[in-house]
Each structure stands twice: as structure tokens, then as C-alpha cells.
Amino acid sequence: FYKYLPRMVYHLDEPQADPAPVNAYLIAEQAKKMGYKVLMSGAGGDDIFTGYRRHYALTLEKYWQFLPTPVLKKLSSFSSNLTKINNPFARRFSKLFTHSYKDLDSRLSSYFDWSNEDTRHKLLCQNHASFYSIQNSLGKLKNIKDISSLNQMLYLECKHFLCDHNLNYTDKMTMAKSIETRVPLLDLELIEHAFSIPDKFKQKGNIGKYIFKKSMESYLPRDVIFRPKTGFGAPLRTWINGGMSVVLDDLLSESSIRSRGIFNYSAVKSLREQNRFCRVDASYTILALFNIELWCRTFIDQAVPATVDIF
């Protein structure tokens, strides 16, 4: 599966750090073999009706946001240390409370992070660090503060994660196989209606897309509608420390990093070591570094033909 990553970077034409586009590519490849011309995607459902873990996490904030700031800061400090534990629950708990003492805008933004700001600064070479700053993407929310925090997050989903990420790779990876993909859930009238629906009908407890699921009960079996959410991901953490390690040693080698002049090799080496020993969960950050170097070799150096596997 991960042998398709060079091809993925080529067709995306940018170093998008997510293995999900490979899934879209393989589905389109199979559809092509079966003679299909058009596919339908459910992209957008999670972004207008809720469905991601961060939406549920945001609704849980009401249970501790009344606590005084000093208490929240202590909770944040404690949860930050949990990132060193190799356990999915510990990672999620940490993400839930690390920014709990901050204002709403900062908390909303933090739910989208895969790495912290300090790590990102250290990874950049000193001559590039001055160009990097956390831009408050929630500035776009300043004129719509009258909507709920959940709808503010969904607004960010639609403006950034959906457009820049999901729709981007869905379109490019399926078109790479000459397959057209339609996204019916992103009908403009449906989106406008979705934003008028109260939060309690979108995220009900731990059930996302609640009103959408209820509206489908007359048409689909209940075990289909309410089955556990299955992400469009891959066992990236296993790959990074397993089958991909050899090629990572090449693309993120000292000579490669220093000659490229974008990243700080010492910081990259340290991050990989910490990830290898499960002191941090940095697999997606390492994939980002990997894809940037792969993109540079493909489009700047022109050293990696898109049709040739490098693994």
C-alpha cells in the first residue's frame, strides 16, 4: 500500500501528508477496471453534520470549562505528559485537555493539530523559521460569533479541512484514473440547511450526524446507519517504524536534509528517535517531512519518476 506514496505525491502535485489519498487512488483504479466512469462520495457529511472525534470532544468541554484557569492549567500540564504513553486513549486524553485553559479560538484551532507549535519551530532551519508563524485561521470567524462553538468548528471544517484536504485528494486521485467523483452531500441548499440545525440534532452524545442518520431509518437497515465509524486511514504508525524505515533513512538522511536546507536535521533525527521509542506520536509529522522531500525530488530534482516505485 505505502509503495503508492510516490505516485500519490505526483498526482496530488503537492506534499499532502495523509495516506488516505492512496485509498481513493486504489478505489478509482478498481472502478476503472470494472468499467465505471462516475463514483459517488460521501465527502462532506462529517463536515456539515459532525462525525469526527473532535466534534464529540468539543461537546464534552461543557463538563470542565467552568473550572478556574489555574486548575485547567494543571490539568493541561498533566495531560501533556500523557503523549509519552504509547496508548491511543492516552493520546486522545492529552489532546482533549492540553489546550483546555485557552480561549475558544485557540482551542478550536488546536483540535486540528497533529504536532505542537514548538515542534514545528524546531524542525525548520533557522533561516526559514522567521517565515513561520501560527496564523489564527479563526480570524474568519470574527463576523459569525453568534453561532455555536460546534458550528464554528464545522465552518472551519468546510473552509479548510474539507476544501484543502478531502476534496483536493478525492478529485485529483480519482481523476488520475479518469474517474469522475460526485459529492451530493455538498449541495449548497443542504449545506445552508445543515448550518441552521441546532447542535443537539447533529452531535447527540457520542453519535455524530444524528439527524442525518435518523432521517435515513426508513431507507436503510439500522446496523448500517449506526455502525461504528471507520476512518479512511491506514496503519501509518506501523509503517513508519517498519516497512518504511529504510526509505525514510534515505529521504530524511543527514545529507538529504542538509542539502535541501529547509529542515533542521538534528530536530528531525530527534523526532524520529522519540517516535520510534513511542515517547511521542509523530507519525503524521514524519510523513509530512517525508512527502515534502519526496515532492522536492519529484518536481524540483526530477529524480523520482511518478511511475517508478522507490520502495
Secondary structure by P-SEA (a helix, b strand, c coil): cccaaaaaaaaaccccccaaaaaaaaaaaaaaaacccbbbbcccccccccccaaaaaaaaccccccccaaaaaaaaaaaaaccccccaaaaaaaaacccccccaaaaaaaaaccccaaaaaaacccccccccccccccccccccccccaaaaaaaaaaaccccccaaaaaaaaaaaacbbbbbccccaaaaaaaaaccccccccccccaaaaaaaaccccccccccccccccccaaaaaaaccaaaaaaacccaaaaaaaccccaaaaaaaaaaaaacccccaaaaaaaaaaaaaaaaccccccccccccc
